[in-house]
């Protein structure tokens, strides 16, 4: 048996839980023998000497990620400036092979600070310590090279959230809709997602989306929009009342209509994946609200200002499927959005074929990386 110390944000976010499940699944598929995981939640863990001794004494590998770990969360008080909260002297004490697994640059577009200065220095030390260092997209690689890391030692592998396994889910009102559109809204840190005045600009985007859905409902009178939160504590439902006031019973909040799958839980993440699988098209503000539906072969549209959305869509060959708000808070306005969504729906079969082929290419990349990862055990 191979035991892996598996470090990531394994907690309050359905996207990270999808990543965890998908990653464990494909690691086991490609492993030379049975795996056992020691999950370590990076956002709530300080890597102290006793924990490092536990890893050294009981694990064969240590894997950091995947996920958007290259991100400063002030509430974590991380000594590294990113989500690997370990002092450099303790990093040096790790004896098992260490690898980063598809980690992502996760700074917000309208956050002027981006990262603490210490972060890149710590990342350089982490890269020097690792046997394999990988990120999840070219955009993350470019950001790390700009910060001084060795680009020749940075591999690009897919975010494994696309490999999450769906489980059959009884979608509320699913049999009454002529088309089903999934909408994921990110409710946390709105002041970093929108330019000032952020409240006004946030409302502008909500109005544009509702205008688009109003226009589309003329062609699709039985259209249903499914509001799909990812975070705990109704954080993503913070703006739900604004959408409901505009769209009425045309929009369904899963956090209310399917409250039995909330709060997010590892055991139930397959139901979230199946929700995305049942959509005709999804619009996602969160990174994994694009990655998971892509893996479910559902037409995927990015939303908002976060670079990681654009980074993923470009990797997937879907760079034109981004309703970006980096330059315009209305993402082009309601008529533009409606026209874009209608064109994507009209070309759904071609979109799905292209995504299926790209997913196979991603899986081959993942499999090759796993071969190198497990080969590290022979070097101990």
C-alpha positions in Angstrom: 0.0 0.0 0.0 1.2 3.5 -0.8 0.2 6.2 1.7 0.0 9.8 0.5 -0.1 12.9 2.6 -2.6 14.9 0.6 -2.6 18.6 1.2 -5.4 20.9 -0.1 -8.4 23.0 0.8 -10.6 20.0 1.8 -13.5 21.8 3.5 -16.2 24.3 2.8 -16.2 24.5 -1.0 -17.8 22.0 -3.3 -15.3 22.8 -6.0 -12.3 21.8 -3.8 -14.2 18.7 -2.7 -14.8 17.8 -6.4 -11.1 18.3 -7.0 -10.2 16.1 -4.0 -12.5 13.3 -5.1 -11.5 13.5 -8.8 -7.8 13.5 -7.8 -8.0 10.6 -5.5 -10.0 8.7 -8.2 -7.5 9.1 -11.0 -4.5 8.6 -8.7 -5.9 5.3 -7.7 -6.7 4.3 -11.3 -3.1 4.9 -12.3 -1.3 3.7 -9.1 0.7 0.5 -9.1 -1.0 -0.6 -5.9 -3.7 0.4 -3.4 -3.5 3.9 -2.1 -4.2 5.3 1.4 -4.6 9.1 1.9 -3.8 11.3 4.9 -5.9 14.4 4.0 -4.5 17.6 5.4 -6.6 20.8 5.1 -4.2 23.5 4.2 -6.3 26.4 5.3 -6.6 25.1 8.8 -3.2 23.5 9.3 0.1 24.8 10.5 2.9 22.3 9.6 4.6 21.8 12.9 7.4 19.5 13.8 5.2 16.7 15.1 3.0 16.7 12.0 6.1 16.6 9.8 7.4 13.6 11.8 4.0 11.9 11.3 4.3 12.4 7.5 7.9 11.2 7.5 7.2 8.2 9.6 3.9 7.0 8.0 3.7 8.3 4.4 5.4 7.4 1.2 4.7 10.7 -0.7 3.5 14.2 0.1 1.4 15.9 -2.5 0.5 19.6 -2.4 -2.7 20.4 -4.2 -4.4 20.6 -6.6 -6.4 23.8 -6.3 -5.8 27.5 -6.2 -3.2 27.4 -3.4 -1.2 30.3 -4.6 -3.4 32.8 -2.8 -3.1 35.0 0.3 -5.9 34.5 2.8 -5.3 36.9 5.7 -7.5 34.8 7.9 -5.0 31.9 7.6 -2.1 33.9 9.1 0.1 31.8 6.8 3.9 32.1 7.4 4.5 31.4 3.7 2.2 34.0 2.1 0.3 31.2 0.3 -1.6 28.2 1.4 1.3 26.0 2.4 1.7 27.2 6.0 5.1 25.9 6.8 8.3 27.7 7.9 11.3 27.2 5.7 13.3 25.4 8.4 10.4 22.9 8.7 10.1 22.5 4.9 13.7 21.3 5.0 12.8 18.6 7.5 10.4 16.8 5.0 12.1 13.5 4.0 9.4 11.9 1.8 9.3 12.8 -1.9 7.3 16.1 -2.2 5.3 17.2 -5.3 3.0 20.0 -6.1 0.0 18.8 -8.1 -1.6 21.2 -10.5 -1.6 24.2 -8.1 -3.0 27.4 -9.4 -2.3 31.1 -9.2 -5.4 32.4 -7.5 -5.0 36.2 -7.0 -8.0 38.3 -7.7 -8.0 40.7 -10.6 -9.1 43.8 -8.6 -6.9 43.0 -5.6 -4.1 45.5 -5.9 -1.7 43.5 -3.6 -2.1 40.2 -5.4 0.3 38.3 -3.1 2.5 39.1 -0.1 6.2 39.6 -1.1 7.2 36.6 1.0 5.0 34.3 -1.2 7.3 34.0 -4.2 10.4 33.5 -2.1 8.7 30.7 -0.3 7.4 29.2 -3.6 11.0 29.3 -4.9 12.1 27.4 -1.8 9.3 24.9 -2.2 10.1 24.3 -5.9 13.7 23.7 -4.9 12.5 21.1 -2.3 10.1 19.3 -4.6 10.8 16.3 -6.8 8.0 17.4 -9.2 6.5 20.9 -9.4 3.3 21.3 -11.4 0.6 23.9 -11.9 -2.8 23.7 -13.5 -2.5 26.1 -16.4 -0.1 28.2 -18.5 -1.4 31.4 -16.8 -0.2 30.1 -13.4 3.1 29.1 -14.9 3.6 32.5 -16.4 2.9 34.2 -13.0 5.4 32.0 -11.2 8.1 32.6 -13.8 7.5 36.3 -13.4 8.0 35.8 -9.7 11.4 34.2 -10.2 10.6 30.4 -10.3 12.4 28.1 -12.7 10.1 27.7 -15.7 12.0 24.6 -16.9 10.9 22.8 -13.7 7.2 23.7 -13.9 4.9 21.1 -15.5 1.4 21.9 -16.5 -1.2 19.2 -15.6 -5.1 19.5 -15.6 -7.0 20.4 -12.5 -8.4 17.0 -11.4 -11.8 18.5 -10.5 -12.8 17.5 -14.1 -12.5 13.9 -13.1 -15.0 13.9 -10.2 -17.5 11.0 -10.6 -21.2 12.0 -10.8 -23.9 10.2 -8.9 -27.5 10.2 -10.0 -29.3 13.2 -8.5 -33.0 14.0 -8.7 -32.9 17.6 -10.0 -35.8 19.7 -8.8 -38.3 20.5 -11.6 -35.8 19.0 -14.0 -38.5 17.3 -16.1 -40.5 20.5 -16.7 -37.7 22.6 -18.4 -37.1 22.8 -22.1 -33.6 24.0 -21.5 -31.7 24.0 -18.2 -29.0 26.6 -17.5 -26.7 26.4 -14.5 -25.6 29.6 -12.9 -22.8 29.7 -10.3 -22.2 32.9 -8.5 -19.2 33.6 -6.2 -20.3 35.5 -3.2 -17.1 35.9 -1.3 -14.7 38.9 -1.6 -16.9 40.9 -4.0 -14.7 44.0 -3.5 -11.9 42.0 -5.3 -14.2 40.6 -8.0 -15.6 44.0 -9.1 -14.1 47.5 -9.5 -15.2 50.3 -7.2 -17.9 51.0 -6.5 -18.2 47.3 -6.3 -21.8 47.1 -5.1 -23.0 49.1 -8.1 -20.9 47.1 -10.5 -22.1 43.8 -9.0 -25.7 44.9 -9.5 -24.9 45.9 -13.1 -23.8 42.3 -13.9 -26.8 40.8 -12.2 -29.1 43.1 -14.2 -27.3 42.1 -17.4 -27.6 38.4 -16.7 -31.3 38.8 -15.9 -31.9 40.8 -19.0 -30.3 38.0 -21.0 -32.4 35.3 -19.4 -35.5 37.4 -20.0 -34.6 37.6 -23.7 -33.9 33.9 -23.9 -37.2 33.0 -22.3 -39.1 34.4 -25.3 -37.6 31.5 -27.3 -37.5 29.0 -24.4 -40.7 29.7 -22.4 -40.1 26.7 -20.1 -36.4 27.6 -19.5 -35.1 27.0 -15.9 -32.1 28.6 -14.4 -30.5 26.6 -11.6 -28.6 28.7 -9.1 -25.8 26.4 -7.9 -23.8 27.6 -4.8 -20.5 26.1 -3.9 -19.7 27.6 -0.5 -21.1 27.0 3.0 -23.2 29.4 5.0 -25.1 30.8 2.0 -22.1 32.9 1.0 -22.8 32.3 -2.7 -26.5 33.0 -2.1 -25.8 36.5 -0.8 -27.3 38.0 -4.0 -30.1 35.3 -4.4 -32.9 37.8 -3.6 -31.8 40.0 -6.5 -32.0 37.2 -9.0 -35.3 35.9 -7.7 -36.9 39.4 -7.7 -36.1 39.6 -11.5 -36.7 36.0 -12.6 -39.3 34.7 -10.2 -40.0 31.0 -10.6 -37.8 30.7 -13.7 -34.8 30.4 -11.3 -34.3 27.8 -8.6 -31.7 28.0 -5.8 -30.4 24.5 -5.1 -29.4 25.6 -1.6 -33.2 25.9 -0.9 -34.8 23.4 -3.3 -32.2 20.7 -2.7 -31.1 21.8 0.8 -30.3 18.1 1.6 -27.1 18.3 -0.3 -25.9 21.3 1.6 -23.6 22.3 3.3 -21.0 21.0 0.9 -19.7 17.5 1.8 -17.2 15.1 0.3 -19.8 12.3 0.4 -22.3 14.4 -1.6 -20.0 16.0 -4.2 -21.1 13.5 -6.9 -24.6 15.0 -6.7 -23.2 18.4 -7.5 -21.4 16.9 -10.5 -24.5 15.3 -11.7 -26.4 18.6 -11.4 -23.9 20.1 -13.8 -24.1 17.0 -16.1 -27.9 17.6 -16.4 -27.5 21.2 -17.6 -27.7 22.2 -21.2 -25.2 25.0 -20.5 -23.5 26.4 -17.4 -22.3 29.8 -16.5 -19.7 29.8 -13.7 -18.0 32.5 -11.8 -15.9 30.1 -9.7 -13.0 28.2 -11.3 -14.5 24.8 -10.5 -17.9 25.9 -11.8 -16.2 25.7 -15.2 -13.9 22.7 -14.6 -16.5 20.4 -13.2 -19.1 20.9 -15.9 -16.4 20.6 -18.5 -15.6 17.2 -17.1 -19.4 16.4 -17.3 -19.3 17.3 -21.0 -21.7 20.2 -20.4 -21.3 23.4 -22.5 -19.3 25.7 -20.2 -19.3 29.5 -20.0 -17.0 31.5 -17.7 -18.2 34.6 -15.8 -16.5 37.4 -14.0 -13.1 38.9 -13.6 -11.0 36.2 -12.1 -8.0 35.3 -14.2 -8.2 31.6 -13.2 -11.5 31.3 -15.2 -9.8 32.6 -18.3 -6.7 30.5 -17.7 -8.8 27.3 -17.6 -10.9 28.2 -20.6 -7.8 28.8 -22.6 -6.4 25.4 -21.6 -9.6 23.8 -22.6 -9.8 25.5 -26.0 -12.8 27.5 -24.8 -11.3 31.0 -24.6 -14.2 32.5 -26.4 -16.6 31.2 -23.8 -15.7 33.8 -21.2 -18.2 36.5 -20.1 -15.4 38.6 -18.7 -16.0 41.6 -16.5 -12.4 42.8 -16.4 -13.2 45.7 -18.8 -16.9 46.0 -18.6 -19.0 45.2 -15.5 -22.0 44.1 -17.6 -20.0 41.6 -19.5 -21.2 43.2 -22.8 -24.8 43.6 -21.6 -28.0 41.5 -21.7 -28.5 41.3 -25.5 -24.9 40.4 -26.1 -25.0 37.7 -23.4 -28.3 36.2 -24.7 -26.9 36.1 -28.3 -23.7 34.4 -27.1 -25.6 31.8 -25.1 -28.0 31.0 -27.9 -25.1 30.5 -30.3 -23.5 28.1 -27.9 -26.7 26.2 -27.4 -27.2 26.0 -31.2 -23.7 24.5 -31.5 -24.0 22.3 -28.5 -23.1 19.0 -30.2 -19.9 20.4 -31.7 -19.0 22.0 -28.4 -19.5 18.7 -26.6 -17.4 16.8 -29.2 -14.5 19.2 -28.8 -14.7 19.1 -25.0 -14.8 15.3 -25.1 -11.6 15.1 -27.2 -9.9 17.7 -25.0 -10.8 15.8 -21.9 -9.1 12.7 -23.3 -6.0 14.7 -24.0 -6.1 16.0 -20.4 -6.4 12.5 -19.0 -3.3 11.4 -21.0 -1.3 14.3 -19.5 -2.5 13.3 -16.0 -1.6 9.7 -16.6 1.9 10.6 -17.7 2.4 12.8 -14.7 1.2 10.0 -12.4 3.8 7.7 -13.9 6.6 10.1 -12.9 5.0 10.7 -9.5 4.9 7.0 -8.6 8.4 6.5 -10.0 9.7 8.7 -7.2 9.0 5.8 -4.8 11.8 3.8 -6.6 14.3 6.6 -5.8 13.9 6.6 -2.1 
